[in-house]
Amino acid sequence: MAESFSKISSMLARDLNIELESSASSRLTDIPSAKRPQEIAKLLNSRNDNEVLRGMRCVISLSSRGEDVAPYFADVVKNITSSVDKINVLVMFYLSRYADVEPETALLSINSIQKLLSSKNIRLRCTAIKTLSNIRINSVVPILLLSIKKVVSDPSAAVRSAAAVAIGNAMEIEDIDRPQLFGYLAKLLSDAETSVVETAIKTYYKVRTQVSKRWEPIHGNFRRLCRIVSEMDEWGQVFLIDILTDYCRKFLPKPTLLFQNQEIELPVHYSDIPNQEYEVIADKDLELFLTALKPLVYTRHEVVIIAISRALLALAPPKYFTEYQVNKALVNLTSANKSRQSIDFALITIRIIIDADKSVFQPYYKRFFLFSTDSTSVAQHKLEILSSLINEDNAKFIIAELKYTSLNYRPEIAYQSIKALGRCSQLSPEWTRAVLKWALQQLHHMDVSLTSELLTVIRFLIQQKQAKGEDRLEITKAIYHLSLILDEDIEWDDDAKSTVIWIIGEFTGATDNMIGPDVLRRLLKTYSSESAPVRYQILVLAAKVYSQNQDHQSSDEYANQVIFQMVQHVLHLAKYDDSYDTRDRARMFNVLLSPDNSNKELAALFFQVPKPIPKMGKSTEANSIDPYFETDAWSDPERLPAASIREELPVVQPKVSAFSNATVSPPAGNFSAISSQQSASSKVASTQKRTYKLQSLDEFFAEESESDESSDSGSSEESDDEEIEESEESEESEAESSEEANTSDDESDTGLLKNEV
């Protein structure tokens, strides 16, 4: 019994030591910075692999926190010769980031990293080639080129994908042989594994502008890439779609639209298409690419849908958006549980398509009604889309929605809603009249911060009517309504009140100068108490009223005399105004409005000239996605190459070597026999399950001691077998090294492959 308790105590002590070691490792990064370098350096210089691994983890952890770990460079780099794979991987991660700190010391590790390219561990080979490409030292360039040449033919798909990444990194090194690297990349584009091709596509998209004949690898792989695009990941699909879209614009003929009576090429603007009833005649390769895009619409990734939208917008007529249901997919993105940036990008894409053809999204106009949770940018995009989709069928619902958002949403959204109303009011004279009436009524209830924008819409609508020379009575009613509002008890801000006075003065001629003089009479009573902008507009109103009176003097001399006296009174008050601008303008107006009418024509030209109509168009602010939709023009059909250049190239099959992790499949005829044997052996093993019974502590430890003895004997036999295997491997390696010394590079690779097989 005493022996049992001693064993229990030893087991607890061992577990306690393991727990203390792990907790010490986790707290190492919390050591004060004064003692930390000594502790980590001690671990990195230890002969115990576990301690070195702990030290490397601490260094990587500190680096991820943004701390400077460059002082550990020498201690870290010397562990590149470790026999532990995890240590080698961490050392190479460290070298990828800090090789520029001490380039001479980093060169000492190049030989070891190059040897890891022949390791049986796939992860080591991947990390090794990436690390070499990140060490941007000119003396390493020849070794890097040879290493990339080697791993491009690696039997592992993961290593070949890493080679594509390394090519992209190596392209950024100055004075490197870029055509040679591009040739390696072209080989990877023809690889048999889709994962390798998608990585090569991402690298190609990055470096394609750095070489002259950049389209050469795409010619022979175009048709295969169209077939495998659905097998790639989302970002690989995005890059490939963009590449093939640009390729089609450059090397394929423009599709043709066939109508009943005529045949035309696809126009630059969709608005030039006569009607929606047409057939599309396209090149076979272009049709192959467009057909490959159809199943990708059902992806979960929004960037793929945006890439498809760009491709269809550049290569196909608008009916493809409806047939492929791209419009529905984009609309779903605007209401899905996505990030704000994704929704913004989807809405901007919809705006771009609507500018080309409104009919694509008109059935979905209700999906763009605002939610109370929409951000300001999302709301702005939706409002611009609604104002673009409006027509006689949906105008009733869209204008009602805009009125509601103008009155019930927060000010920044209400501001955009009022502008959208101004754009929608141009649909027809009836809607212009209805929106103008609504805007005049809301001046009594609108928030003070929104009154100026509402007045801008009113000015816009009145100027539109005046420019068209219609509804003179409507203009008079609107000006009269504004004149009455000035007398009401409304909290005006300076800009809003000055805008109302400006509108009355600007359109006093349209009302036969009947309203302006009376408004001027009432404003003179409060001239001294008004703000500077309002006083200035009163002066301008007086000048416009007098100028109109000079051109169209009434037969009532008393009225003419009253107008003259009011103008002189305003000029006299403005002469002593606090504002420099008001005083200067008063002196100029005094000369123009002289009693002898000597400057009558000049005054009319100055005061009665029509002012520009305020802009109510869409926002012209640049965004990050607009340049993405820009494409090159279609190439000249007479200069297009023959379709034979797109004959498919043979698929490059990887070489199989001894260290390949690919499993060898059994012959087809023996598969059933092997599977039956395995199932039979599993049945026997299942019937021979060990039965358990309750045991005392003495019996339990007695069995444990027996099992330990048997395991010791078994381990000794296994160690002997391992020694024999190691000796055989060393002999084989010596024979291979001697053979490599007598042959060239290519022949040595072939000899090594044959010996290993």
Rosetta blueprint (number, residue, H / E / L):
1 M L
2 A H
3 E H
4 S H
5 F H
6 S H
7 K H
8 I H
9 S H
10 S H
11 M H
12 L H
13 A H
14 R H
15 D H
16 L H
17 N H
18 I H
19 E H
20 L H
21 E H
22 S H
23 S H
24 A H
25 S H
26 S H
27 R L
28 L H
29 T H
30 D H
31 I L
32 P L
33 S L
34 A L
35 K L
36 R H
37 P H
38 Q H
39 E H
40 I H
41 A H
42 K H
43 L H
44 L H
45 N L
46 S L
47 R L
48 N L
49 D H
50 N H
51 E H
52 V H
53 L H
54 R H
55 G H
56 M H
57 R H
58 C H
59 V H
60 I H
61 S H
62 L H
63 S H
64 S H
65 R L
66 G L
67 E L
68 D L
69 V L
70 A H
71 P H
72 Y H
73 F H
74 A H
75 D H
76 V H
77 V H
78 K H
79 N H
80 I H
81 T H
82 S L
83 S L
84 V L
85 D H
86 K H
87 I H
88 N H
89 V H
90 L H
91 V H
92 M H
93 F H
94 Y H
95 L H
96 S H
97 R H
98 Y H
99 A L
100 D L
101 V L
102 E L
103 P H
104 E H
105 T H
106 A H
107 L H
108 L L
109 S L
110 I H
111 N H
112 S H
113 I H
114 Q H
115 K H
116 L H
117 L L
118 S L
119 S L
120 K L
121 N L
122 I H
123 R H
124 L H
125 R H
126 C H
127 T H
128 A H
129 I H
130 K H
131 T H
132 L H
133 S H
134 N H
135 I L
136 R L
137 I L
138 N H
139 S H
140 V H
141 V H
142 P H
143 I H
144 L H
145 L H
146 L H
147 S H
148 I H
149 K H
150 K H
151 V H
152 V L
153 S L
154 D L
155 P L
156 S L
157 A H
158 A H
159 V H
160 R H
161 S H
162 A H
163 A H
164 A H
165 V H
166 A H
167 I H
168 G H
169 N H
170 A H
171 M L
172 E L
173 I L
174 E L
175 D L
176 I L
177 D L
178 R H
179 P H
180 Q H
181 L H
182 F H
183 G H
184 Y H
185 L H
186 A H
187 K H
188 L H
189 L H
190 S L
191 D E
192 A L
193 E L
194 T H
195 S H
196 V H
197 V H
198 E H
199 T H
200 A H
201 I H
202 K H
203 T H
204 Y H
205 Y H
206 K H
207 V H
208 R H
209 T H
210 Q H
211 V L
212 S L
213 K L
214 R L
215 W L
216 E H
217 P H
218 I H
219 H H
220 G L
221 N L
222 F H
223 R H
224 R H
225 L H
226 C H
227 R H
228 I H
229 V H
230 S H
231 E H
232 M L
233 D L
234 E H
235 W H
236 G H
237 Q H
238 V H
239 F H
240 L H
241 I H
242 D H
243 I H
244 L H
245 T H
246 D H
247 Y H
248 C H
249 R H
250 K H
251 F H
252 L L
253 P L
254 K L
255 P L
256 T E
257 L E
258 L E
259 F L
260 Q L
261 N L
262 Q L
263 E E
264 I E
265 E E
266 L L
267 P L
268 V L
269 H L
270 Y H
271 S H
272 D H
273 I L
274 P L
275 N L
276 Q L
277 E L
278 Y L
279 E E
280 V E
281 I E
282 A L
283 D L
284 K H
285 D H
286 L H
287 E H
288 L H
289 F H
290 L H
291 T H
292 A H
293 L H
294 K H
295 P H
296 L H
297 V H
298 Y H
299 T L
300 R L
301 H L
302 E H
303 V H
304 V H
305 I H
306 I H
307 A H
308 I H
309 S H
310 R H
311 A H
312 L H
313 L H
314 A H
315 L H
316 A L
317 P L
318 P L
319 K H
320 Y H
321 F H
322 T H
323 E H
324 Y L
325 Q L
326 V H
327 N H
328 K H
329 A H
330 L H
331 V H
332 N H
333 L H
334 T H
335 S H
336 A L
337 N L
338 K L
339 S L
340 R H
341 Q H
342 S H
343 I H
344 D H
345 F H
346 A H
347 L H
348 I H
349 T H
350 I H
351 R H
352 I H
353 I H
354 I H
355 D H
356 A H
357 D L
358 K H
359 S H
360 V H
361 F L
362 Q H
363 P H
364 Y H
365 Y H
366 K H
367 R H
368 F H
369 F L
370 L L
371 F L
372 S L
373 T L
374 D L
375 S L
376 T H
377 S H
378 V H
379 A H
380 Q H
381 H H
382 K H
383 L H
384 E H
385 I H
386 L H
387 S H
388 S H
389 L H
390 I L
391 N L
392 E L
393 D L
394 N L
395 A H
396 K H
397 F H
398 I H
399 I H
400 A H
401 E H
402 L H
403 K H
404 Y H
405 T H
406 S H
407 L H
408 N H
409 Y L
410 R L
411 P H
412 E H
413 I H
414 A H
415 Y H
416 Q H
417 S H
418 I H
419 K H
420 A H
421 L H
422 G H
423 R H
424 C H
425 S H
426 Q H
427 L H
428 S L
429 P H
430 E H
431 W H
432 T H
433 R H
434 A H
435 V H
436 L H
437 K H
438 W H
439 A H
440 L H
441 Q H
442 Q H
443 L L
444 H L
445 H L
446 M L
447 D L
448 V H
449 S H
450 L H
451 T H
452 S H
453 E H
454 L H
455 L H
456 T H
457 V H
458 I H
459 R H
460 F H
461 L H
462 I H
463 Q H
464 Q H
465 K H
466 Q H
467 A H
468 K H
469 G L
470 E L
471 D L
472 R H
473 L H
474 E H
475 I H
476 T H
477 K H
478 A H
479 I H
480 Y H
481 H H
482 L H
483 S H
484 L H
485 I H
486 L L
487 D L
488 E L
489 D L
490 I L
491 E L
492 W L
493 D L
494 D H
495 D H
496 A H
497 K H
498 S H
499 T H
500 V H
501 I H
502 W H
503 I H
504 I H
505 G H
506 E H
507 F L
508 T L
509 G L
510 A L
511 T L
512 D L
513 N L
514 M L
515 I L
516 G H
517 P H
518 D H
519 V H
520 L H
521 R H
522 R H
523 L H
524 L H
525 K L
526 T L
527 Y H
528 S H
529 S H
530 E L
531 S L
532 A H
533 P H
534 V H
535 R H
536 Y H
537 Q H
538 I H
539 L H
540 V H
541 L H
542 A H
543 A H
544 K H
545 V H
546 Y H
547 S H
548 Q H
549 N H
550 Q H
551 D H
552 H L
553 Q L
554 S L
555 S L
556 D L
557 E H
558 Y H
559 A H
560 N H
561 Q H
562 V H
563 I H
564 F H
565 Q H
566 M H
567 V H
568 Q H
569 H H
570 V H
571 L H
572 H H
573 L H
574 A H
575 K H
576 Y L
577 D L
578 D L
579 S L
580 Y H
581 D H
582 T H
583 R H
584 D H
585 R H
586 A H
587 R H
588 M H
589 F H
590 N H
591 V H
592 L H
593 L L
594 S L
595 P L
596 D L
597 N L
598 S L
599 N L
600 K H
601 E H
602 L H
603 A H
604 A H
605 L H
606 F H
607 F H
608 Q L
609 V L
610 P L
611 K L
612 P L
613 I L
614 P L
615 K L
616 M L
617 G L
618 K L
619 S L
620 T L
621 E L
622 A L
623 N L
624 S L
625 I L
626 D H
627 P H
628 Y H
629 F H
630 E L
631 T L
632 D L
633 A L
634 W L
635 S L
636 D L
637 P H
638 E H
639 R H
640 L L
641 P L
642 A L
643 A H
644 S H
645 I H
646 R H
647 E L
648 E L
649 L L
650 P L
651 V L
652 V E
653 Q L
654 P L
655 K L
656 V L
657 S L
658 A L
659 F L
660 S L
661 N L
662 A L
663 T L
664 V L
665 S L
666 P L
667 P L
668 A L
669 G L
670 N L
671 F H
672 S H
673 A H
674 I H
675 S H
676 S H
677 Q H
678 Q H
679 S H
680 A H
681 S H
682 S H
683 K H
684 V H
685 A H
686 S H
687 T H
688 Q L
689 K L
690 R L
691 T L
692 Y L
693 K L
694 L L
695 Q L
696 S L
697 L H
698 D H
699 E H
700 F H
701 F H
702 A H
703 E H
704 E H
705 S H
706 E H
707 S H
708 D H
709 E H
710 S H
711 S H
712 D H
713 S H
714 G H
715 S H
716 S H
717 E H
718 E H
719 S H
720 D H
721 D H
722 E H
723 E H
724 I H
725 E H
726 E H
727 S H
728 E H
729 E H
730 S H
731 E H
732 E H
733 S H
734 E H
735 A H
736 E H
737 S H
738 S H
739 E H
740 E H
741 A H
742 N L
743 T L
744 S L
745 D H
746 D H
747 E H
748 S H
749 D H
750 T H
751 G H
752 L H
753 L H
754 K H
755 N H
756 E H
757 V L
